């Protein structure tokens, strides 16, 4: 019998002005702690722009939505900008249905998120 729990991986890239957190896998209750760590790692940087790249996320559960809201609020309180790359149709659908399109700055790719002027 194999362990079928979903996995989540992430890494952080800094270029001075921008921090990009690339997230891969499923975001659910079993991977929530790792996703929280990923978001915190991006927001702990000194970059004025933080991009959460969810382009390789295949599932986004309610706990992941909570983290996105918290990350948005934390970035705003610190005077920094958070942009979210939503990537997959599944992730976009969840964000849209929950109304988070009204508060999150959403982009289809990292390149567009990086190059968009505020």
DSSP file (Angstrom, degrees, kcal/mol; ACC not computed):
  #  RESIDUE AA STRUCTURE BP1 BP2  ACC     N-H-->O    O-->H-N    N-H-->O    O-->H-N    TCO  KAPPA ALPHA  PHI   PSI    X-CA   Y-CA   Z-CA
    1    1 A X              0   0    0      0, 0.0     2,-0.3     0, 0.0     0, 0.0   0.000 360.0 360.0 360.0 135.4    0.0    0.0    0.0
    2    2 A X        -     0   0    0      2,-0.0     2,-0.7     1,-0.0     0, 0.0  -0.692 360.0-108.4-104.8 157.4    1.3    3.4   -0.9
    3    3 A X        -     0   0    0     -2,-0.3    -1,-0.0     1,-0.1     0, 0.0  -0.756  31.2-174.2 -83.2 113.9    0.9    6.8    0.8
    4    4 A X        +     0   0    0     -2,-0.7    -1,-0.1     2,-0.0     2,-0.1   0.196  33.6 134.9 -98.2  15.9   -1.4    8.8   -1.5
    5    5 A X        -     0   0    0      1,-0.1    -2,-0.1    25,-0.0     2,-0.0  -0.395  61.0-110.1 -64.6 140.0   -1.2   12.0    0.4
    6    6 A X        -     0   0    0     -2,-0.1     2,-0.3     1,-0.1    -1,-0.1  -0.319  32.0-143.2 -67.5 155.2   -0.7   15.0   -1.8
    7    7 A X        -     0   0    0     20,-0.0    19,-1.6    24,-0.0     2,-0.4  -0.850   8.8-158.3-119.7 156.4    2.6   16.8   -1.8
    8    8 A X  E     -A   25   0A   0     -2,-0.3     2,-0.3    17,-0.2    17,-0.2  -0.999   9.3-176.9-135.5 131.2    3.5   20.5   -2.0
    9    9 A X  E     +A   24   0A   0     15,-2.8    15,-3.0    -2,-0.4     2,-0.3  -0.929   6.2 173.7-124.5 151.6    6.9   21.8   -3.0
   10   10 A X  E     -A   23   0A   0     -2,-0.3     2,-0.3    13,-0.2    13,-0.2  -0.995  10.4-174.4-154.5 154.5    8.0   25.4   -3.2
   11   11 A X  E     -A   22   0A   0     11,-1.8    11,-2.4    -2,-0.3     2,-0.4  -0.973  18.2-132.8-146.4 160.6   11.1   27.5   -3.8
   12   12 A X  E     -A   21   0A   0     -2,-0.3     2,-0.4     9,-0.2     9,-0.2  -0.948  12.7-168.7-122.0 133.2   11.9   31.2   -3.6
   13   13 A X  E     -A   20   0A   0      7,-2.7     7,-2.9    -2,-0.4     2,-0.4  -0.983   7.2-167.0-119.6 131.2   13.8   33.4   -6.2
   14   14 A X  E     +A   19   0A   0     -2,-0.4     5,-0.2     5,-0.2    -2,-0.0  -0.932  19.6 170.0-115.6 139.6   14.9   36.9   -5.4
   15   15 A X        -     0   0    0      3,-2.2     2,-1.1    -2,-0.4     4,-0.1   0.096  60.4-100.8-129.7  23.2   16.2   39.5   -7.8
   16   16 A X  S    S+     0   0    0      2,-0.3    32,-0.2     1,-0.2     3,-0.1  -0.513 116.9  41.0  96.1 -67.0   16.3   42.5   -5.5
   17   17 A X  S    S+     0   0    0     -2,-1.1    32,-1.4    30,-0.2     2,-0.4   0.688 119.7  40.1 -87.5 -20.3   13.1   44.3   -6.5
   18   18 A X  E     - b   0  49A   0     30,-0.1    -3,-2.2    29,-0.1     2,-0.5  -0.985  57.9-161.8-135.6 139.6   10.9   41.1   -6.8
   19   19 A X  E     -Ab  14  50A   0     30,-2.4    32,-3.1    -2,-0.4     2,-0.5  -0.990  13.4-164.0-116.6 126.9   10.6   37.9   -4.8
   20   20 A X  E     -Ab  13  51A   0     -7,-2.9    -7,-2.7    -2,-0.5     2,-0.7  -0.952   4.9-162.6-113.7 125.3    8.9   35.0   -6.6
   21   21 A X  E     -Ab  12  52A   0     30,-3.1    32,-3.0    -2,-0.5     2,-0.5  -0.927  10.2-157.8-106.3 110.6    7.6   32.0   -4.7
   22   22 A X  E     -Ab  11  53A   0    -11,-2.4   -11,-1.8    -2,-0.7     2,-0.4  -0.788  10.0-168.5 -90.9 124.5    7.0   29.1   -7.0
   23   23 A X  E     -A   10   0A   0     30,-2.5    33,-0.9    -2,-0.5     2,-0.4  -0.943   4.7-174.4-118.5 135.7    4.5   26.6   -5.6
   24   24 A X  E     +Ab   9  56A   0    -15,-3.0   -15,-2.8    -2,-0.4     2,-0.3  -0.994  44.7  19.4-131.8 133.5    3.9   23.1   -7.1
   25   25 A X  E    S-Ab   8  57A   0     31,-2.1    33,-2.3    -2,-0.4    34,-0.8  -0.848  94.8 -27.3 120.7-151.7    1.3   20.5   -6.1
   26   26 A X  E     - b   0  59A   0    -19,-1.6     2,-0.7    -2,-0.3    34,-0.2  -0.883  42.6-150.4-110.4 136.8   -1.9   20.4   -4.2
   27   27 A X  E     + b   0  60A   0     32,-3.0    34,-2.9    -2,-0.4    37,-0.3  -0.894  45.0 125.1-108.2 104.7   -2.9   22.9   -1.4
   28   28 A X  S >> S-     0   0    0     -2,-0.7     3,-1.0    32,-0.2     4,-1.0  -0.712  77.4 -68.6-141.1-167.8   -5.2   21.2    1.0
   29   29 A X  T 34 S+     0   0    0      1,-0.3     4,-0.4    -2,-0.2     3,-0.2   0.825 129.4  52.2 -62.2 -31.1   -5.4   20.6    4.8
   30   30 A X  T 34 S+     0   0    0      1,-0.2    -1,-0.3     2,-0.1     4,-0.1   0.697 119.2  34.3 -80.0 -17.2   -2.4   18.2    4.7
   31   31 A X  T <> S+     0   0    0     -3,-1.0     4,-2.0     2,-0.1     3,-0.3   0.338  88.1 103.3-113.8   4.0   -0.1   20.6    2.8
   32   32 A X  H  X S+     0   0    0     -4,-1.0     4,-2.7     1,-0.2     5,-0.2   0.883  76.7  54.5 -56.8 -44.5   -1.4   23.8    4.4
   33   33 A X  H  > S+     0   0    0     -4,-0.4     4,-2.1     1,-0.2    -1,-0.2   0.900 108.8  49.1 -59.9 -40.6    1.5   24.3    6.8
   34   34 A X  H  > S+     0   0    0     -3,-0.3     4,-2.2     2,-0.2    -1,-0.2   0.893 110.6  50.2 -65.8 -39.6    3.9   24.1    3.9
   35   35 A X  H  X S+     0   0    0     -4,-2.0     4,-2.5     2,-0.2    -2,-0.2   0.899 108.6  52.5 -66.7 -39.3    1.9   26.7    1.9
   36   36 A X  H  X S+     0   0    0     -4,-2.7     4,-2.5     1,-0.2    -2,-0.2   0.927 109.7  49.6 -58.1 -44.5    1.9   29.0    4.9
   37   37 A X  H  X S+     0   0    0     -4,-2.1     4,-2.5     2,-0.2    -2,-0.2   0.894 109.5  51.7 -61.4 -41.0    5.7   28.7    5.1
   38   38 A X  H  X S+     0   0    0     -4,-2.2     4,-1.8     2,-0.2    -2,-0.2   0.936 111.3  46.1 -62.3 -47.3    6.0   29.5    1.4
   39   39 A X  H  X S+     0   0    0     -4,-2.5     4,-2.3     1,-0.2    -2,-0.2   0.915 113.3  49.7 -62.9 -42.8    3.9   32.6    1.7
   40   40 A X  H  X S+     0   0    0     -4,-2.5     4,-2.2     1,-0.2    -1,-0.2   0.890 106.2  56.7 -63.2 -39.0    5.8   33.8    4.8
   41   41 A X  H  < S+     0   0    0     -4,-2.5     4,-0.5     1,-0.2    -1,-0.2   0.905 109.8  45.5 -60.4 -40.9    9.1   33.2    3.0
   42   42 A X  H >< S+     0   0    0     -4,-1.8     3,-0.9     1,-0.2     5,-0.2   0.923 115.3  45.6 -66.6 -43.9    8.0   35.5    0.2
   43   43 A X  H 3< S+     0   0    0     -4,-2.3    -2,-0.2     1,-0.2    -1,-0.2   0.712 104.0  63.7 -75.3 -19.8    6.7   38.2    2.6
   44   44 A X  T 3< S+     0   0    0     -4,-2.2    -1,-0.2    -5,-0.2    -2,-0.2   0.618  86.6  93.6 -77.1 -12.1    9.8   37.9    4.8
   45   45 A X  S <  S-     0   0    0     -3,-0.9   -26,-0.1    -4,-0.5    -3,-0.0  -0.222  82.6-125.9 -71.5 170.0   11.9   39.2    1.9
   46   46 A X        +     0   0    0    -28,-0.1    -1,-0.1   -30,-0.0     2,-0.1   0.379  68.8 122.7 -98.1   3.7   12.7   42.9    1.6
   47   47 A X        -     0   0    0     -5,-0.2   -30,-0.2     1,-0.1   -29,-0.1  -0.393  62.0-140.1 -66.8 140.0   11.4   43.1   -2.0
   48   48 A X  S    S+     0   0    0    -31,-0.3    33,-2.7   -32,-0.2     2,-0.5   0.736  90.8  52.2 -71.2 -21.1    8.7   45.6   -2.6
   49   49 A X  E     -bc  18  81A   0    -32,-1.4   -30,-2.4    31,-0.2     2,-0.5  -0.970  65.7-174.2-120.9 127.4    6.9   43.1   -4.9
   50   50 A X  E     -bc  19  82A   0     31,-3.0    33,-2.7    -2,-0.5     2,-0.5  -0.982   5.6-164.1-120.1 128.4    6.1   39.5   -4.0
   51   51 A X  E     -bc  20  83A   0    -32,-3.1   -30,-3.1    -2,-0.5     2,-0.8  -0.957   7.4-157.4-114.0 121.8    4.7   37.1   -6.6
   52   52 A X  E     -bc  21  84A   0     31,-2.7    33,-2.7    -2,-0.5     2,-0.9  -0.880  15.0-155.0 -94.8 109.3    3.0   33.9   -5.4
   53   53 A X  E     +bc  22  85A   0    -32,-3.0   -30,-2.5    -2,-0.8     3,-0.3  -0.761  26.4 164.9 -92.2 103.2    3.2   31.7   -8.5
   54   54 A X  E >   +     0   0A   0     31,-2.4     3,-2.0    -2,-0.9    34,-0.6   0.094  38.5 118.7-100.4  20.0    0.4   29.1   -8.3
   55   55 A X  E 3  S+     0   0A   0      1,-0.3    -1,-0.2    32,-0.2   -31,-0.1   0.751  79.5  41.7 -60.0 -26.7    0.9   28.1  -11.9
   56   56 A X  E 3  S+b   24   0A   0    -33,-0.9   -31,-2.1    -3,-0.3     2,-0.5   0.110  86.7 115.3-108.7  20.8    1.8   24.5  -11.0
   57   57 A X  E <   -b   25   0A   0     -3,-2.0    31,-0.4   -33,-0.2    34,-0.3  -0.801  41.3-174.4 -90.4 128.7   -0.9   24.1   -8.3
   58   58 A X  E     +     0   0A   0    -33,-2.3     2,-0.3    -2,-0.5   -32,-0.2   0.591  69.6  26.4-100.0 -13.6   -3.4   21.5   -9.2
   59   59 A X  E     -b   26   0A   0    -34,-0.8   -32,-3.0    31,-0.0     2,-0.5  -0.978  57.6-169.3-151.0 136.6   -5.8   21.9   -6.3
   60   60 A X  E     -b   27   0A   0     -2,-0.3   -32,-0.2   -34,-0.2     2,-0.1  -0.927  15.5-171.3-130.5 107.0   -6.6   24.9   -4.0
   61   61 A X    >>  -     0   0    0    -34,-2.9     4,-1.6    -2,-0.5     3,-0.6  -0.261  42.2 -89.0 -90.0 179.7   -8.7   24.2   -0.9
   62   62 A X  H 3> S+     0   0    0      1,-0.3     4,-1.9     2,-0.2     5,-0.1   0.817 124.3  57.4 -61.8 -33.6  -10.2   26.5    1.6
   63   63 A X  H 3> S+     0   0    0      1,-0.2     4,-1.8     2,-0.2    -1,-0.3   0.860 105.2  52.4 -66.7 -33.2   -7.2   26.6    3.8
   64   64 A X  H <> S+     0   0    0     -3,-0.6     4,-2.1   -37,-0.3    -1,-0.2   0.871 106.3  53.2 -67.3 -37.1   -5.1   27.8    0.8
   65   65 A X  H  X S+     0   0    0     -4,-1.6     4,-2.3     2,-0.2    -2,-0.2   0.897 106.1  53.8 -63.4 -39.8   -7.6   30.6    0.3
   66   66 A X  H  X S+     0   0    0     -4,-1.9     4,-2.5     1,-0.2    -2,-0.2   0.914 108.3  49.6 -59.4 -43.3   -7.2   31.6    3.9
   67   67 A X  H  X S+     0   0    0     -4,-1.8     4,-2.9     1,-0.2    -1,-0.2   0.896 108.9  52.2 -64.4 -40.0   -3.4   31.8    3.4
   68   68 A X  H  X S+     0   0    0     -4,-2.1     4,-2.4     2,-0.2    -1,-0.2   0.915 111.1  47.0 -62.1 -42.6   -3.9   34.0    0.2
   69   69 A X  H  X S+     0   0    0     -4,-2.3     4,-2.5     2,-0.2    -2,-0.2   0.929 113.8  47.6 -64.4 -44.8   -6.1   36.4    2.1
   70   70 A X  H  X S+     0   0    0     -4,-2.5     4,-2.9     2,-0.2    -2,-0.2   0.912 111.8  50.1 -63.2 -42.5   -3.7   36.6    5.0
   71   71 A X  H  X S+     0   0    0     -4,-2.9     4,-2.6     2,-0.2     5,-0.2   0.911 110.7  50.1 -62.9 -42.1   -0.7   37.1    2.7
   72   72 A X  H  X S+     0   0    0     -4,-2.4     4,-2.5    -5,-0.2    -2,-0.2   0.941 113.2  45.7 -59.1 -48.4   -2.6   39.9    0.9
   73   73 A X  H  X S+     0   0    0     -4,-2.5     4,-2.4     1,-0.2    -2,-0.2   0.902 113.4  49.2 -63.8 -42.0   -3.4   41.6    4.3
   74   74 A X  H  X S+     0   0    0     -4,-2.9     4,-1.5     2,-0.2    -1,-0.2   0.909 112.1  48.1 -64.6 -42.5    0.2   41.2    5.5
   75   75 A X  H  <>S+     0   0    0     -4,-2.6     5,-3.0    -5,-0.2     4,-0.4   0.930 112.6  48.8 -63.7 -44.9    1.6   42.6    2.3
   76   76 A X  H ><5S+     0   0    0     -4,-2.5     3,-1.3     1,-0.2    -2,-0.2   0.911 109.6  51.6 -61.5 -43.3   -0.8   45.6    2.4
   77   77 A X  H 3<5S+     0   0    0     -4,-2.4    -1,-0.2     1,-0.3    -2,-0.2   0.811 111.1  49.0 -63.9 -29.9    0.0   46.3    6.1
   78   78 A X  T 3<5S-     0   0    0     -4,-1.5    -1,-0.3    -3,-0.2    -2,-0.2   0.425 116.8-113.5 -89.7   0.6    3.7   46.3    5.2
   79   79 A X  T < 5S+     0   0    0     -3,-1.3     2,-0.3    -4,-0.4    -3,-0.2   0.794  76.6 124.7  72.8  28.0    3.3   48.6    2.3
   80   80 A X      < -     0   0    0     -5,-3.0     2,-0.5    -6,-0.2    -1,-0.3  -0.732  59.9-115.8-116.7 167.1    4.3   46.0   -0.2
   81   81 A X  E     -c   49   0A   0    -33,-2.7   -31,-3.0    -2,-0.3     2,-0.5  -0.889  19.9-163.7-110.2 131.9    2.6   44.5   -3.2
   82   82 A X  E     -c   50   0A   0     -2,-0.5    23,-0.6   -33,-0.2     2,-0.4  -0.954   8.0-176.4-112.1 127.9    1.4   40.9   -3.6
   83   83 A X  E     -cd  51 105A   0    -33,-2.7   -31,-2.7    -2,-0.5     2,-0.5  -0.963  11.4-150.5-122.0 143.0    0.6   39.5   -7.0
   84   84 A X  E     -cd  52 106A   0     21,-3.2    23,-2.4    -2,-0.4     2,-0.7  -0.952   5.7-152.0-119.2 127.0   -0.8   36.0   -7.5
   85   85 A X  E     -cd  53 107A   0    -33,-2.7   -31,-2.4    -2,-0.5    23,-0.2  -0.876  13.1-171.8 -93.5 118.0   -0.3   33.9  -10.6
   86   86 A X        +     0   0    0     21,-1.9     2,-0.6    -2,-0.7     6,-0.3   0.711  14.5 167.6 -91.7 -20.8   -3.3   31.6  -10.8
   87   87 A X        +     0   0    0     20,-0.5    -1,-0.2    21,-0.2   -32,-0.2  -0.234  45.2  63.2  57.2 -99.6   -2.2   29.3  -13.6
   88   88 A X  S  > S-     0   0    0     -2,-0.6     4,-2.4   -34,-0.6     5,-0.2  -0.139  78.1-123.9 -70.0 155.6   -4.6   26.4  -13.8
   89   89 A X  H  > S+     0   0    0      1,-0.2     4,-2.7     2,-0.2     5,-0.2   0.872 111.6  57.1 -61.3 -38.9   -8.3   26.5  -14.5
   90   90 A X  H  > S+     0   0    0      2,-0.2     4,-1.8     1,-0.2    -1,-0.2   0.916 109.6  43.7 -61.5 -44.2   -9.0   24.7  -11.2
   91   91 A X  H  > S+     0   0    0    -34,-0.3     4,-2.3    -5,-0.2     5,-0.2   0.926 114.0  50.4 -67.4 -45.0   -7.2   27.4   -9.2
   92   92 A X  H  X S+     0   0    0     -4,-2.4     4,-2.6    -6,-0.3    -2,-0.2   0.913 108.6  52.9 -59.0 -43.4   -8.8   30.2  -11.2
   93   93 A X  H  X S+     0   0    0     -4,-2.7     4,-2.9     1,-0.2     5,-0.2   0.923 109.9  47.1 -60.7 -46.1  -12.3   28.8  -10.7
   94   94 A X  H  X S+     0   0    0     -4,-1.8     4,-1.8     1,-0.2     6,-0.3   0.919 113.6  47.9 -63.4 -43.9  -11.9   28.5   -6.9
   95   95 A X  H  <>S+     0   0    0     -4,-2.3     5,-1.5     1,-0.2     6,-0.7   0.903 115.3  45.8 -63.8 -40.6  -10.6   32.1   -6.7
   96   96 A X  H ><5S+     0   0    0     -4,-2.6     3,-1.3    -5,-0.2    -2,-0.2   0.938 111.1  50.6 -68.4 -47.5  -13.4   33.4   -8.9
   97   97 A X  H 3<5S+     0   0    0     -4,-2.9    -1,-0.2     1,-0.3    -2,-0.2   0.841 110.5  50.5 -61.2 -34.5  -16.2   31.5   -7.1
   98   98 A X  T 3<5S-     0   0    0     -4,-1.8    -1,-0.3    -5,-0.2    -2,-0.2   0.517 112.5-118.3 -84.2  -4.2  -15.1   32.8   -3.7
   99   99 A X  T X 5S+     0   0    0     -3,-1.3     3,-1.8    -4,-0.4     4,-0.3   0.557  74.3 131.2  82.2   7.4  -14.9   36.4   -4.9
  100  100 A X  G >>< +     0   0    0     -5,-1.5     4,-2.7     1,-0.3     3,-1.0   0.615  54.9  81.0 -71.0  -9.3  -11.2   36.8   -4.2
  101  101 A X  G 34 S+     0   0    0     -6,-0.7    -1,-0.3     1,-0.2     5,-0.2   0.739  86.0  62.0 -63.4 -20.1  -10.9   38.3   -7.7
  102  102 A X  G <4 S+     0   0    0     -3,-1.8    -1,-0.2     1,-0.1    -2,-0.2   0.738 117.4  23.1 -77.6 -23.6  -12.1   41.5   -6.0
  103  103 A X  T <4 S+     0   0    0     -3,-1.0     2,-0.3    -4,-0.3    -2,-0.2   0.700 107.1  77.1-116.1 -25.9   -9.1   41.7   -3.6
  104  104 A X  S  < S-     0   0    0     -4,-2.7     2,-0.9    -9,-0.1   -21,-0.1  -0.654  74.3-128.9 -90.6 143.4   -6.2   39.8   -5.1
  105  105 A X  E     -d   83   0A   0    -23,-0.6   -21,-3.2    -2,-0.3     2,-0.3  -0.816  38.9-166.0 -86.4 107.4   -4.0   41.1   -8.0
  106  106 A X  E     +d   84   0A   0     -2,-0.9     2,-0.3   -23,-0.2   -21,-0.2  -0.770  14.9 176.4-107.4 141.9   -4.2   38.1  -10.3
  107  107 A X  E     -d   85   0A   0    -23,-2.4   -21,-1.9    -2,-0.3   -20,-0.5  -0.970  32.6-134.9-140.0 152.2   -2.1   37.4  -13.4
  108  108 A X  S    S+     0   0    0     -2,-0.3     2,-0.3   -23,-0.2   -21,-0.2   0.770  88.8  19.2 -79.0 -25.6   -1.9   34.5  -15.9
  109  109 A X  S  > S-     0   0    0      1,-0.1     4,-2.0   -25,-0.1     5,-0.1  -0.943  72.5-118.1-141.3 160.8    1.9   34.2  -15.8
  110  110 A X  H  > S+     0   0    0     -2,-0.3     4,-2.8     2,-0.2     5,-0.2   0.898 114.8  57.2 -62.8 -40.9    4.9   35.3  -13.7
  111  111 A X  H  > S+     0   0    0      1,-0.2     4,-2.1     2,-0.2    -1,-0.2   0.909 108.6  44.7 -59.6 -43.6    6.2   37.4  -16.6
  112  112 A X  H  > S+     0   0    0      2,-0.2     4,-1.5     1,-0.2    -1,-0.2   0.893 113.5  50.3 -68.8 -38.4    3.0   39.4  -16.7
  113  113 A X  H  < S+     0   0    0     -4,-2.0    -2,-0.2     1,-0.2    -1,-0.2   0.898 113.5  46.5 -63.6 -39.9    2.9   39.8  -12.9
  114  114 A X  H  < S+     0   0    0     -4,-2.8    -2,-0.2     1,-0.2    -1,-0.2   0.880 116.8  42.1 -69.8 -39.0    6.4   41.0  -12.9
  115  115 A X  H  < S+     0   0    0     -4,-2.1    -1,-0.2    -5,-0.2    -2,-0.2   0.615  85.0 110.1 -89.9 -12.5    6.1   43.5  -15.8
  116  116 A X     <  -     0   0    0     -4,-1.5     2,-0.4    -5,-0.1    -4,-0.0  -0.441  66.2-132.5 -67.1 131.0    2.7   45.0  -14.9
  117  117 A X              0   0    0     -2,-0.2    -1,-0.1     1,-0.1    -2,-0.1  -0.684 360.0 360.0 -83.6 134.7    3.0   48.6  -13.7
  118  118 A X              0   0    0     -2,-0.4    -1,-0.1   -37,-0.0    -2,-0.1   0.491 360.0 360.0 -75.9 360.0    1.1   49.4  -10.5
